[in-house]
Amino acid sequence: MTQPMQHSAENDRTRQVVNHIRALIENGTLKPGDKIPPERDFARQLHISRASLRAGIGYLAALGVMKIKHGVGTFVADGPPEFGQGQLSLIGALHGFQNWHLFEARNLLESGLAALAAERGKEEHHAALAEEVAEMFASVEKPSEYLIHDVLFHRIIAQAAGNPILAAIMETVSSSMYDARRNTVEHSIDLRESAEMHREIYRAIRGRKPEEARRLMEKHLESAKTNQGLERIQAKPRATAKTANSKPRTESADAALESIPAPS
């Protein structure tokens, strides 16, 4: 009887940590990017052991709410949570998810996000997208660099859509496909064609054309699906998204992007 009671007490203390931090976030005391108090001080404040505090923090980190930087401290996550890729792979193994399930989910999510981005995106999002497309054209001979800007481009669209729940779900699905995307990029004959497709999506978003943005994103992802075939999908993202506070490119950057010739 003692062991179950002990586990119950430990769970209660973990919930205490989670509920306390949640309250601090909800009332604005803790904001994205904020560092929480040192472990010793925080544990004393909550009247719990440091081990119990670590358990609660670990739970929140697993959810993507907190970021633990060893030797630096623990911070409130400042962007869409990069969670779920391991969980999704495990669930897929248990329940028989197929690769086409992921493709279909990604297509539905990202085409909708592209349409929302065309409706809601701000000038800084347009500037950031222009920058990533320009970087794609500049790295067509360097697949590993190209993929980083590809990932960032899609994440900026998710941010521009203005719905953090959809952005987090997209991140979960997309991150599970990273290895397949990397393999496609590394074996592509001509990345310039892919870069041009991204430029077309950008133009539709910048031009406030939701249905065109949706159609072009669907076309792009169907092309990616064809190129990727039925390769095994299980991956983790290597790049971090730029936020709306990233340094934007101005009209000159957009003009430079438009000057890049389309593939012949």
Backbone hydrogen bonds, N-H to C=O, Kabsch-Sander energy under -0.5 kcal/mol:
donor,donor_aa,acceptor,acceptor_aa,energy
5,M,1,M,-1.4
6,Q,2,T,-2.1
7,H,3,Q,-2.5
8,S,4,P,-2.3
9,A,5,M,-2.2
10,E,6,Q,-2.3
11,N,7,H,-2.6
12,D,8,S,-2.2
13,R,9,A,-2.0
14,T,10,E,-2.2
15,R,11,N,-2.6
16,Q,12,D,-2.0
17,V,13,R,-2.0
18,V,14,T,-2.4
19,N,15,R,-3.1
20,H,16,Q,-2.2
21,I,17,V,-2.5
22,R,18,V,-2.4
23,A,19,N,-2.2
24,L,20,H,-2.1
25,I,21,I,-2.1
26,E,22,R,-2.8
27,N,23,A,-2.3
28,G,25,I,-0.9
29,T,24,L,-1.2
30,L,24,L,-2.2
33,G,76,V,-2.2
34,D,31,K,-2.6
36,I,74,T,-2.5
42,F,38,P,-2.8
43,A,39,E,-2.6
44,R,40,R,-1.9
45,Q,41,D,-2.2
46,L,42,F,-1.8
47,H,43,A,-0.8
47,H,44,R,-0.6
48,I,43,A,-2.2
53,L,49,S,-1.9
54,R,50,R,-2.5
55,A,51,A,-1.9
56,G,52,S,-2.0
57,I,53,L,-2.7
58,G,54,R,-2.7
59,Y,55,A,-1.8
60,L,56,G,-2.1
61,A,57,I,-2.5
62,A,58,G,-2.0
63,L,59,Y,-1.2
64,G,61,A,-1.1
65,V,60,L,-2.2
66,M,60,L,-1.0
67,K,75,F,-3.1
69,K,67,K,-0.6
69,K,73,G,-3.0
70,H,68,I,-0.7
72,V,69,K,-2.5
73,G,69,K,-2.7
75,F,67,K,-2.8
76,V,34,D,-2.7
77,A,65,V,-2.9
83,F,81,P,-1.6
88,L,84,G,-3.8
89,S,85,Q,-1.8
90,L,86,G,-2.1
91,I,87,Q,-2.9
92,G,88,L,-2.5
93,A,89,S,-2.0
94,L,90,L,-2.0
95,H,91,I,-2.5
96,G,92,G,-1.3
97,F,92,G,-1.6
101,H,98,Q,-1.0
102,L,98,Q,-1.1
103,F,99,N,-2.0
104,E,100,W,-2.6
105,A,101,H,-2.4
106,R,102,L,-2.8
107,N,103,F,-2.5
108,L,104,E,-2.4
109,L,105,A,-2.4
110,E,106,R,-3.0
111,S,107,N,-2.1
112,G,108,L,-1.4
113,L,109,L,-2.4
114,A,110,E,-2.2
115,A,111,S,-1.7
116,L,112,G,-2.2
117,A,113,L,-2.7
118,A,114,A,-1.8
119,E,115,A,-1.3
120,R,116,L,-3.0
121,G,117,A,-2.5
125,H,122,K,-0.6
126,H,122,K,-2.1
127,A,123,E,-2.5
128,A,124,E,-2.1
129,L,125,H,-2.7
130,A,126,H,-2.5
131,E,127,A,-2.0
132,E,128,A,-2.1
133,V,129,L,-2.4
134,A,130,A,-2.4
135,E,131,E,-2.2
136,M,132,E,-2.0
137,F,133,V,-2.3
138,A,134,A,-1.8
139,S,135,E,-0.9
139,S,136,M,-0.9
140,V,137,F,-0.9
142,K,139,S,-2.0
145,E,142,K,-0.6
146,Y,142,K,-2.5
147,L,143,P,-2.4
148,I,144,S,-1.2
149,H,145,E,-1.6
150,D,146,Y,-2.2
151,V,147,L,-2.7
152,L,148,I,-2.3
153,F,149,H,-2.3
154,H,150,D,-1.9
155,R,151,V,-2.0
156,I,152,L,-2.5
157,I,153,F,-1.8
158,A,154,H,-1.8
159,Q,155,R,-2.1
160,A,156,I,-2.7
161,A,157,I,-1.5
162,G,159,Q,-1.3
163,N,158,A,-0.6
167,A,163,N,-2.2
168,A,164,P,-2.1
169,I,165,I,-2.3
170,M,166,L,-2.7
171,E,167,A,-2.2
172,T,168,A,-2.0
173,V,169,I,-2.2
174,S,170,M,-3.2
175,S,171,E,-2.4
176,S,172,T,-0.9
177,M,174,S,-1.5
178,Y,175,S,-1.2
181,R,177,M,-2.2
182,R,178,Y,-2.8
183,N,179,D,-2.4
184,T,180,A,-2.2
185,V,181,R,-2.4
186,E,182,R,-2.7
187,H,183,N,-1.4
188,S,185,V,-1.1
193,E,190,D,-0.7
194,S,190,D,-0.6
195,A,191,L,-2.5
196,E,192,R,-2.2
197,M,193,E,-1.7
198,H,194,S,-1.9
199,R,195,A,-2.1
200,E,196,E,-2.0
201,I,197,M,-1.9
202,Y,198,H,-2.6
203,R,199,R,-2.4
204,A,200,E,-2.0
205,I,201,I,-2.2
206,R,202,Y,-3.1
207,G,203,R,-2.2
208,R,205,I,-1.5
209,K,204,A,-2.5
213,A,209,K,-2.5
214,R,210,P,-2.6
215,R,211,E,-2.5
216,L,212,E,-2.7
217,M,213,A,-2.2
218,E,214,R,-2.5
219,K,215,R,-2.4
220,H,216,L,-2.5
221,L,217,M,-2.7
222,E,218,E,-2.4
223,S,219,K,-2.0
224,A,220,H,-2.1
225,K,221,L,-2.5
226,T,222,E,-2.1
227,N,223,S,-2.3
228,Q,224,A,-2.5
229,G,225,K,-1.7
231,E,228,Q,-1.3
234,Q,232,R,-0.6
246,S,243,T,-2.2
253,A,250,T,-0.9
254,D,250,T,-1.6
255,A,251,E,-2.7
256,A,252,S,-2.2
257,L,253,A,-2.3
258,E,254,D,-2.4
259,S,255,A,-1.2
260,I,257,L,-1.4
